[in-house]
Amino acid sequence: MGEVRFGVDDLAGLRFAISPLWETVASLRATADPGRHAVHLPWIRKALALRQDRAVAAHGAALSALTPQDGAVRAFLAPSPRCPLAEIEEELAALVALPAEHVRGGLAEVARRAPLSAFERRLADAPERVLPELADAVLAWWQAGVRPHWPRIRSVLEADIAYRTRQLAEDGMREVFAHLHPSVRWSEDRLVSADLPAGRLGLDGGGITLAPSAFAPRCHLLSGQPAPQPLAGPPTAPPLAEQPTTPPCVIYPSRAVGTLWERRDRTGNALDRLLGRSRAQLLAHTSSPSTTTGLARLTGLSPGAVSQHLAVLRDAGLVTGHRYRREVHYTASELGVTLLDLTPGAPGPG
């Protein structure tokens, strides 16, 4: 049984973040094991073809190192996110700046379970020279396979964070951790998991970051120390002894991932005639929380038009809005969901 122990300052230092780098690496892992990521099959079918793209294929060795045959995710190659809404370029810069001992430590643990690939051996020999190659490979995959869908993915992740922060405010941290993942539970002052390597990680006042993932089927722990350990899977490293430069991060499966690639029949129907086609489309898109900007991107309407239609839907009690940082997330109300469910052929996302 492994434990992450919280102090008073750590409880006050709980924060949420979104990591484009982690999503990019995890999405690549999903293409290597489609059967385990059935919810993403609509995207995977297209993504597999993108793996043959010339710009992506040129980085084949590096990308293969991120999708090894042992099915693991090289978590030590994904630095803990440093800010809530990081850009991929910021995270790739952190990847390139990983200390050589961090990379070698992680690869040494990998080598205890399976032989290293040729690329991994090069990485262990000269991390400073090979890490930029790895960053270029991740960027190529991001541009080809993830960036075109990032607004949709990010919307789901932001909606999850909005839900968890509201849960934190209403029910407290115990409930947040109790529903994070079946393998994780909160006990007194610690986060406990049977999948966490034996021992205890003390946060020592640095706090912890929680990051939802659309592509992670289970939890992982990212840390700034050499060879951070996943919350799921076999032990990969001894307990961490020093205070990390950035807070550890728990990656956990996001809510509502099943809505990510869904499509519905968009033919004319009674809901179009009742609300108007644009408002019917917007109502359907708010089956998962969405921002004005995201809805404008999905529907092709201007942000101003989206705001006007949402105001009407909100006044009618069909959608509700809640603010997260500078953005308002709109979600179909219980009445709105019932209306969608009772209307055959209701329009939907995509």
BELFENDA-V139636 format. One record per backbone hydrogen bond with DSSP energy under -0.5 kcal/mol. CO is the residue of the C=O (numbers start at 1). NH is the residue of the N-H. E is the energy in kcal/mol with one decimal. If there is no record, write none. Layout:
BEGIN
CO & NH & E
CO & NH & E
END
This chain:
BEGIN
1 & 199 & -1.0
2 & 193 & -2.0
3 & 5 & -0.5
3 & 201 & -2.7
4 & 191 & -2.8
5 & 203 & -1.8
7 & 11 & -2.0
8 & 12 & -1.6
9 & 13 & -1.0
11 & 14 & -0.9
13 & 208 & -0.6
15 & 210 & -2.8
17 & 212 & -0.5
18 & 20 & -0.6
18 & 86 & -0.8
19 & 23 & -2.3
20 & 24 & -2.2
21 & 25 & -2.4
22 & 26 & -3.1
23 & 27 & -2.2
24 & 28 & -1.7
25 & 29 & -1.8
26 & 30 & -1.7
27 & 31 & -1.5
28 & 32 & -1.0
29 & 33 & -0.7
30 & 33 & -0.7
33 & 36 & -1.3
33 & 37 & -0.5
34 & 37 & -1.3
35 & 38 & -0.5
37 & 40 & -2.0
38 & 41 & -1.8
40 & 43 & -0.9
40 & 44 & -3.0
41 & 45 & -2.5
42 & 46 & -0.6
43 & 46 & -0.5
43 & 47 & -2.6
44 & 48 & -2.7
45 & 49 & -0.6
46 & 50 & -1.3
47 & 51 & -1.2
49 & 52 & -1.5
50 & 53 & -1.8
53 & 57 & -3.7
54 & 58 & -1.7
56 & 59 & -1.9
57 & 60 & -1.8
59 & 63 & -2.6
60 & 64 & -2.3
61 & 65 & -1.4
62 & 66 & -0.9
63 & 66 & -0.6
63 & 67 & -0.7
64 & 67 & -0.6
68 & 71 & -1.7
72 & 74 & -0.5
73 & 75 & -2.5
74 & 77 & -2.1
75 & 78 & -1.9
83 & 86 & -0.9
84 & 18 & -1.9
87 & 91 & -1.8
88 & 92 & -2.4
89 & 93 & -1.8
90 & 94 & -1.7
91 & 95 & -1.9
92 & 96 & -2.5
93 & 97 & -1.4
95 & 98 & -1.5
99 & 103 & -1.8
100 & 104 & -2.8
101 & 105 & -2.2
102 & 106 & -2.1
102 & 227 & -0.8
103 & 107 & -2.5
104 & 108 & -2.3
105 & 109 & -1.6
106 & 110 & -1.8
107 & 111 & -2.5
108 & 112 & -0.8
109 & 113 & -0.5
110 & 113 & -1.6
110 & 114 & -2.0
117 & 121 & -2.3
118 & 122 & -2.0
119 & 123 & -2.5
120 & 124 & -2.4
121 & 125 & -2.1
122 & 126 & -2.3
126 & 129 & -0.8
126 & 130 & -2.1
127 & 131 & -2.7
130 & 133 & -0.5
130 & 134 & -1.8
131 & 135 & -2.5
132 & 136 & -2.3
133 & 137 & -1.9
134 & 138 & -2.4
135 & 139 & -2.4
136 & 140 & -2.2
137 & 141 & -2.0
138 & 142 & -2.7
139 & 143 & -2.6
140 & 144 & -1.8
141 & 145 & -3.2
141 & 146 & -0.9
142 & 146 & -1.2
142 & 147 & -3.6
146 & 149 & -1.7
146 & 150 & -0.7
147 & 150 & -1.2
149 & 153 & -2.4
150 & 154 & -3.7
151 & 155 & -1.8
152 & 156 & -1.6
153 & 157 & -2.1
154 & 158 & -3.0
155 & 159 & -2.0
156 & 160 & -1.9
157 & 161 & -2.2
158 & 162 & -2.5
159 & 163 & -2.1
160 & 164 & -2.7
161 & 165 & -2.8
162 & 166 & -1.8
163 & 167 & -2.3
164 & 168 & -2.7
165 & 169 & -2.1
166 & 170 & -2.2
167 & 171 & -3.2
167 & 172 & -0.9
168 & 172 & -1.0
172 & 175 & -0.6
172 & 176 & -1.3
173 & 177 & -2.5
174 & 178 & -2.1
175 & 179 & -1.2
176 & 179 & -0.5
177 & 180 & -1.1
177 & 181 & -0.6
181 & 184 & -2.0
183 & 194 & -0.6
185 & 192 & -3.3
187 & 189 & -0.7
187 & 190 & -1.9
189 & 6 & -3.0
190 & 187 & -2.8
190 & 192 & -0.6
191 & 4 & -2.4
192 & 185 & -2.3
193 & 2 & -2.2
193 & 196 & -1.0
199 & 3 & -1.9
200 & 202 & -0.6
201 & 5 & -2.4
203 & 206 & -1.8
207 & 248 & -0.6
208 & 15 & -1.9
209 & 250 & -2.9
210 & 17 & -1.9
211 & 252 & -2.1
213 & 254 & -2.8
215 & 217 & -0.6
219 & 232 & -0.7
220 & 222 & -0.5
220 & 251 & -2.8
222 & 249 & -3.1
225 & 228 & -0.6
246 & 224 & -0.6
248 & 209 & -2.7
249 & 222 & -3.5
249 & 251 & -0.7
250 & 211 & -2.7
251 & 220 & -1.9
252 & 213 & -2.0
254 & 257 & -0.6
256 & 259 & -1.6
257 & 260 & -1.9
259 & 262 & -0.6
269 & 273 & -1.5
270 & 274 & -2.1
271 & 275 & -2.8
271 & 276 & -0.5
272 & 276 & -2.4
276 & 280 & -2.5
277 & 281 & -2.5
278 & 282 & -2.4
279 & 283 & -2.6
280 & 284 & -2.1
281 & 285 & -2.3
282 & 286 & -1.2
284 & 287 & -1.5
285 & 288 & -0.9
286 & 332 & -3.0
290 & 330 & -3.5
291 & 295 & -2.7
292 & 296 & -2.4
293 & 297 & -2.1
294 & 298 & -2.1
295 & 299 & -2.4
296 & 300 & -2.1
302 & 306 & -2.5
303 & 307 & -2.4
304 & 308 & -2.0
305 & 309 & -2.4
306 & 310 & -2.7
307 & 311 & -2.0
308 & 312 & -1.5
309 & 313 & -2.4
310 & 314 & -2.9
311 & 315 & -2.3
312 & 316 & -1.7
313 & 318 & -2.7
313 & 319 & -0.8
314 & 317 & -1.5
318 & 333 & -2.3
320 & 331 & -2.6
322 & 329 & -3.2
324 & 327 & -2.0
327 & 324 & -3.5
328 & 292 & -0.5
328 & 330 & -0.5
329 & 322 & -2.0
330 & 290 & -2.0
331 & 320 & -2.8
333 & 337 & -2.9
334 & 338 & -2.2
335 & 339 & -2.3
336 & 340 & -2.1
337 & 341 & -2.6
338 & 342 & -1.9
339 & 343 & -0.6
340 & 343 & -0.8
342 & 344 & -0.7
343 & 346 & -1.3
349 & 264 & -0.7
END
